[in-house]
Amino acid sequence: MAKRKNPLKDLDDFLKQEATSFVKPDATEKPAESITSERTPLTADEIIEAIGQLASKDQETYRKELFLIIKTSLERLDHSSADDKMLINTLLYLQDKNNWKENIKTYWSEHS
């Protein structure tokens, strides 16, 4: 009597044989954690260097961008001190010397 073929067993054997010839994905791919490198905090010297590069590229908008950087970093603090508020007031004054009182009043009414 003829032996019955089992196509599923044949397919399983074939796939096992082929699987041994494939390269394992783990060996070629880096884990997702190592691909997305963690950002290390910048040092004060690196920040000063970056600000210097910003100043040398576009001197016309340099002050506006510098004021924005300072103001935004102060706004992101959890707690602000009187010094922080004074610095923001000074920035608002420097941005518009003719209308500084109204700008300070408007700013603090929106950020209180």
Sequence and secondary structure as in RCSB ss.txt:
>XXXX:A:sequence
MAKRKNPLKDLDDFLKQEATSFVKPDATEKPAESITSERTPLTADEIIEAIGQLASKDQETYRKELFLIIKTSLE
RLDHSSADDKMLINTLLYLQDKNNWKENIKTYWSEHS
>XXXX:A:secstr
      HHHHHHHHHHHHHTTS  HHHHS  HHHHS       HHHHHHHHHHHHHH HHHHHHHHHHHHHHHHH
TSSS  HHHHHHHHHHHHHH TTSHHHHHHHHHHH  
